[in-house]
Amino acid sequence: MGRTIVVSGGGTGIGKAVAARFAADGDRVLIIGRRADVLEKAAKEIGGTALPADLSEPAEVARARADLAERFGTIDVLVNGAGGNVEWHSGPGDLAARWTGNFRANVLSAVLPTEAFRDLINPSGRIVFISSIAAFRGSGGTSYGPMKAALHPYAFDLAAALGPRGITVNVVAPGLIEDTEFFGGTLDDERRAMLVAQTHTGRAGTPQDIAETVHWLASPGGGHVTAQIVQVNGGAERGR
């Protein structure tokens, strides 16, 4: 019998690739996201189960937890992949509203389900957070980078708390990843070329790059790796 895998943000991009990678192993995969139609389509494509929920809302997290507990009982792997830079799509607006929006999208959407689901995670389970190169290099004056950076010390503390149960907690920080909705069609050829030029590998990343990293962290081979930030950006964090 396969493991039970929960992936937030599993309807598109990195989250969907991660979910598909586990499903390919025969694991039971449940994907969570806000858009029911997108989620249901992705679940059918990968052979998983969809659970629509806004994970920045405590009441919806509580509902999701109850559903998980009833449907599966326990969880083996929790991947917090929900997020995005909401400032790019909200216009100038009020500064507090923009920062609050990214806090909800990138911090609450990871912390609330992790705290709600943590007692459901089996011994030797895995928790993985999806962060960003922006947590190290900044995000062009938006609040996205600081919000992703907030996940790092939270993951460190969580790793210490859950380590006695054999549960590992790690963070994966991607750089430029193509074939996602992150840039919302705003990445022009010039900026793409600049970002690729910052890598040592000479290419953009793919959702599959992240999926393979997460999959390894969740494997027996990753069992002694915890409280780490694994950067998957072709060396771009070092710049050129």
N, C-alpha and C positions, 0 to 999 in steps of 0.2 A: 504494500500500500504506500502511495506517495505521501509527501508531506503536505501540510496546509500552508499556503502562501497568501498573504494579504498585501496588495500593492495599491497605495493611493495614487491618484493621478494616472491610473492605468488605462485610460481611454485613448490616449494619443502619445506620440513621441517616445521619450525615454521610458516612461512608466509602462506603456504598452509593450515595448521591446523587452523590458525586464519580465513582465508577466508572461509573455510568449516564451521566453527562454525557460522559465520554470515549467510551464505547461508542456513543453516539448519533452521534459523528463517524466511526464506522467503525474506531476504533482497536481493537487487540487488548488486552483488559483481563483481568488476572489479579488476583483478590482473595484475600487471605490472612486467616485468622482461626482462632480456637481451636475453634469449634463447627461441625463438619462439616455437620450437617443444615441449619443456618441459612445457611451459606456456599453449599452446593449449590443451595438454593432461590433465593438472591439471584442466583447466577450464571446460572441458567436465565432469570430474569426480565429481566436486563439484557443477556443474550447474551454473557456472559464465561466465564471459566474459574475454578474454585475450587481452592485449594491449602490444605488444613487444616494449620495449624502454630501452635504456641505460640512466638511470637517473643521471649519472654523466656528461652527455653531455648536455649543455644548449639548443642546437638546438632540441635534441630529447625530452627534457622536454617541450619545447614550443609546439612541435607537440602533445605530450601527453595531454597537457592542452587544446589545441584546440579540440582534439578528445573528451575529457571529457565534455567540455562545450557544444559541439554540441550534444553529445549522451545523457547526463544526465542533463545538465544545472547547477545543484548544487551537492554538496557532503555533506553527514552527518558525515561520519567517515573516517579519513585518518590514515592508519597504515603504518609507515615507517619501513619495515622489511628487506629491502635489505641490504646486507653486507657480511662480511666474512673476514678471515685472509688471504689475498693474499700472504703474505710473506711465508707461508707454502708451497705454490705451485710455487713460482717463483725462488727458489734457492738463493744462497748468493747474487750475483749481486751487484749493486750499492746501497749504503745506501739511497741516495736521491730518487732513483727510487722505492725502497721498501716502504719508508714512503709515497711517493706520491701515490703509488698504493693503500695503505690502506686508505689514505685521500679521494681518489676518491670513493672507494668502500663503505666506512662507513660514511663519513661526507657529501661530495657533493651529494651522492645518496639520502640522507635524506633532506638536507637543500634546494637544488635546487627545488625539487618538492613541498616541503612545502611552500616555498616563491611563487612559481608559482600558486599553487592551493588555497592559503589561502583565496583569495577573493571569491572563489567558495563555501567555507564551510558555511553551514547554521547556523543561530543562534542556540545556544545550541548544536553545533556540537562537535566533539571530534577529537583530534590528539594524537596519541600514537607513541612513538619511541621505537624501540627494541635496547637496549644497551647490556651490558654483565657484569658478575661478574668481568671480567678482568679490567673494568673501576675502580674497587676498589682495586683489588689485584694484578694487573699487568698481563702481558701476556707472561711471559718467555723471556723477552728481545725483543719482537717484537713491532711494532708500533700499533698493533690492540687495546690494552687496552687504550692507550692515545687517539686514534681516537674515540672510543666509549665514553670515558669520555668527549670529546669535545661537545657531544650532550647534556650533562646535563645542563650547563649554558644557552645554546641556548634554551632549552625547558623552563627553568625558565623565561627567557626574553619574550619568545613567549606567555607563560601563562599570564603574566602581560599585554601584548599588546592586547590579544584577549579576556581576561576575561570580558571586558565590553560588548562584543557581546554574552556572555554566553557560549563561547567555552572553554573547558578544554584542557589542554596539560599535558601529563604525560609520564613517561619513565618506561618501564619494563626491568629489568636487570636479565636475566636468568643465571643460573649456568650451570652445565653439563646437556645437553639435548641430549638424544639418538634419533636414527632414523632421523638424519639429515645428510646433506653433509658436515657439518662444519669441521670435522676432516679429511675428505677425506681418510678414511681407515687407518689413522695413529695412532689411539688410541688403544694401546695394552692392554691386560688384566691387567697387573700390574698397569699401569697408571689409567685405569678405576677404579680399586679397590681402589686406593689411593684417587681419586676424590670422590667416593661414601663414603668412610670412613670420609671425611671432613664434610659430611652432618649430621644433627641431625635426619633426617628421615630415614637414611639407604638405600636410593635408589637414582638412577639417575632420573632426570626430564624427562618429555615427552613433545612433541609439544602441546599436549592437555592441559597440565598444563598452558602453556603460553597463549594458545587460550582462556581458561576460564577466566584468569586474564584480558586480553585485552577486552574480551566481557563484563565483569563486569564494567570496567572503562568506557566503552561506553554506559552503561545502565543508566536508570534514577537513580538507586541507587548510581552511581558514580558521580552524578552531582555536588557535592560540594568537589570533590577531584581534585585538580589541582596543578601543579608545584611540583609533587612528583616523587620520584624514587621508584618503587615497586620492591623489590628483590624477585625473585622466584627461590631460589636455595637450599631449604631445610636447611637453616642456614649455608651453606658452607662458606659464606663470613666471618663468625666469625672464621672459621677454628677449628682445634682440636689439 
